[in-house]
Amino acid sequence: MADEKAKKVTYLKMPSFTRFLIGGLIAWWLSSIMNPAFVAIAVLMILIIPILTVDNIFSKQFERAYQQPEEVQPKKMSKSEYQAALEAEAAKKQELEAAEAAKSKGKKTRK
């Protein structure tokens, strides 16, 4: 049963860069003989070469980027550690408020 539900993966072998280049040049040549629309095909075939190069070079980074992120477990604290952290945050807020109050008083007296 597990085999029936398993995802089927098909691998696609991309043509080499030489084939893309030659195909683009042939499309360019055909544009002068048959139809000017072949110029667009030639340009698209030539422009895909850098995209495929980057994909081949950085494929491992792309695989890591699209993996599911790991869940971050919250750090477990004791009640006393939690209270100490809250007190430290409150002290920082008071210091910032005092600094802002000192700045605002200094500005008012200068005028």
N, C-alpha and C positions, 0 to 999 in steps of 0.2 A: 504494500500500500504506500509506503514511503516513496518508492521509486516512481509511482504514478504522479504524485504531487510535487516531485522535485522539479525545480526550474531547469529548462533545457537551455543550455548556453551554446550559441553558435558563434564561431570566431570568423571574422571577416579579414581576409588578407588584402591589405591595400597595395595598389600598384606602386612600383618603385618611383623615385623622383625623376628618373630618366624617362620613364614612360609618360609621366605627366608633362615633362618638358617637350618631348617629341610630339605628344598629342596636342599640346598647345600650339606648337609650330605648324603642325598639319592643319589645325583648325584655322590658323591665321592665313595659311596658304589657300585653303578652300574659300576663305572669305573673298579673296580677290577673283577667284574663278566662278564660284557658284552664287553665294549669297552673303551680303555684308553682315548678316546676323552672326556668322561664325566668329567674328571678332570678339563678341561678348563671351562666347564659349572659350576662346583662347585665353582671354584675360582671366576668366574665372579659374581655368586650369592652372595657369601660372601662379595666381594669387593663393592657391591652396597649398603650395609647397611650403611656405614658411609656417603655416598653421600646423601641418603635419610634422614638421621638424620640431617645433616647440612641444607638440604632444608626445613625440618620441623621447625627447630629452627629459621632460618633466613629468613623465607618466606616474612615477612613484609618489611625487608630491600631490598630484591630482587624486590618486587613490586614497591617500591619507586624508585629504581635505573632504572627501565625500563620504567617509565612514561615519557611523553614528558616534556622536560624542559620548564620552564616558560620563556616567552620573557622578556628580560631586556630592559626597556624603557630608552633611553638616558636622562640624566638630562638636563633640559632646563635651559640655562643661559642667562643672559642679555648680551648685547654687551660689556659693561664695565667689567663685570666679566670675560668674555672670554679673553679680552685684558689683564686683570690683570694676568690671568693664563698663557698666553703666555709670558708675561714679566717675570714672576717668573721662568718659565722653561728656558728662555734665560739667566737669571741671574745665575741659577744653572749650566748651561753649561759653562758659562764664568768662574765661580769659579773652576769647574773641570779642565778646560783647563789651568788656572793659576796654579793650584796645580801640574798638570803634567809637566808644563813648569819649575816650581821650582825644581821638582824632577830631571828632565833631566839636568838642569844646575848644580845641586849639583853633579850628577854623572860625568859629564864632567870635573868639576874642581878637583875632587878627583884623577883622573887619572893623 
